[in-house]
Amino acid sequence: MAQFIGIASLNFILFSGGLDTNWTNVKPVFWKGFSLSTLGVLLTALSLGLFVWAVTDFTIWEGLLLGSIVSSTDAAAVFSVLRSKSIALKGKLRATLEFESGSNDPMAFVLTLTFLSIVISQDASASKMIYLFLMQMIIGGGLGYLFGRLSKLVINNIKLDYEGLYPVLVVALMFITFSATDFLNGNGFLAVYLCALYLGNHDLIHKKTILKVFDGFAWLMQIVLFLTLGLLVFPSQIFNILGIGFLISFFLILVARPLSVLISLLPFKMIFSRKLFISWVGLRGAVPIVFATYALIAGIDKADMIFNIVFFVSITSLILQGTTIGIVSKWLGVALPVNVKPKTPVEIFLSEDAKTVMTEIKIPENSIPVGKKIVDLNFPREAIISLIHRDEEYFTPSGFTVILPKDILLVLADNHKAMDSVYECLGLEKH
């Protein structure tokens, strides 16, 4: 039951993270994030697994299983800590960290299932591991993109009577994406994240409402996750693993994570202090604890001990790293001064006073926008149509509103450059 609740909650958390991720910011750091979320996760799992094998009575496969379970950074933890502390970072650090944390769970999940099958049967081969990984990633990635395109069409073409029903529709599409991908042996977590990433970077009906609702869902699901998983933990058992728990936590934080980050980022030019900061923001949260439930359900010999160690490592990471991110960012010189801190695209989009330039645009007959729905105009993100004057009446349009000849659009934009983009997408000359 805890595993089921955990998987459902992770869907909401990853989907919300995907919606909030701006592709324009992610694109320049895509390969860095991809390297961290694949090679970085693998190196973390291997180095920590070998360490656990060396200092405990775990077999090498049990050690690698434990290493795999805690190998990925937690999207919920990274998203919530960076946003709740309003930390502004230099360069593309924030985009790198959020993309890594949102996309590295699939790799950790595949490694966990692989080493768990080896612990159980002892007959898994390297070729089977590679095949499982490729199948999960290719199917998950492909279906995530396809369901993203399909979801956009469904959202923008189904006319619902109430605005509040659109987030409900998106929840249904999210679970369909995960279930269909998982049924076809793909990685459902990757599919959900990519589907949301696609939707978050395209025009949707009532997009602001959907973003706000899923932001609330993400916070709620983090609470549900920790409450549910906490019910599986017995303090008396945690006390029994304090010594080895601290040893594994410190090795993960101070050796395994930094080593994997430095090796993963070797091909890329990046200041050393920024690499150190990325290694410090290797927060573990509820995701590793959810993965640990697979060992419990499989009933392997050291399942209870693995679960307790993973829980202890996650809590230690959140307390030690999560509370010191602000201090470390200033110490390493990667934080922006408060007075120059930029707003994120999502903060700008959700703010009530974001638009500063206003103009009226009259639509001529036979012009490009005539007969099109607003959602199909590819309007720039920094601008909105606030009102439409038609037949001596003013009304607030929705994404379904069709533009007619002689309409007068009241357009609000962040700046004059955005307003120029409005005229360009409408195919009109600026007067």
PyMOL commands that set and color helices and strands:
alter all, ss='L'
color gray80, all
select helices_A, chain A and resi 2-20+23-55+60-69+75-84+93-103+105-121+126-157+165-183+188-200+207-230+235-240+242-264+272-280+286-298+303-320+325-331+338-340+345-350+374-376+416-426
alter helices_A, ss='H'
color red, helices_A
select strands_A, chain A and resi 357-362+383-390+393-395+408-413
alter strands_A, ss='S'
color yellow, strands_A
deselect
rebuild
show_as cartoon
